[in-house]
Amino acid sequence: VQLQASGGGLVQAGGSLRLSCAASGIIFSITQMGWYRQAPGKQRELVAIITDGSATTYVDSVKGRFTISRDNAKNTVYLQMNSLKLEDTAVYYCNANPPRHSMSYWGKGTLVTVSS
């Protein structure tokens, strides 16, 4: 299983970025996908999840600003991040949670830095 995240970078507060995560080695269409983040000195936290049926869940701090979506034809999950804040600065990780697997899988992470 491979998860390749991309799209991170440096952006000013109030700006936008779109993260992408391309998955291989899993049946993507039936896999719950998620984005997590880890800020310096903090624990990794859930940002957003999208189920195989495209139901979504967000952490309160990003509701109304971030949108998770998926393209099953491209085996890719996206995180559109708008109105970015300084506190969104973190390494963002893609996660895949396939059914009938004994574990979930993580990508290597992509750094998002929000500047003032």
Phi, psi and omega in degrees: 000131177230137176235118183247107180267147178207169174107355178289171179164193180259130181216149177282153176305137183094348181275186184228152171215154173236122176267146176233150176219113179266129184249146174216157179087004178226163172275094192300320189296340181250014185254131172287132181241153180210161172242134176235165176215155178224113177274159180304128177077006182238164177281157176294138181229152176291136174256307183200150177229146172229128182279175177295336176268009178070019168287143186237152176223140181230150168290147187304324187293345181246356181302133181085350180244325183251148176225125175262140179211168180219152175234100184293333178292333181253003183052043187227139173245145184239155170226106175274122184243116179244164178049049184296144180242161179305323184286357173276353178299124184183169166271127182258131183243138173270141180228139175239133182234078185289148176292148176066015170259150182274359182209164170256169187235148183236143169276178185280344179096150177225135186274130173244123179239122180253124182250158180271000000 
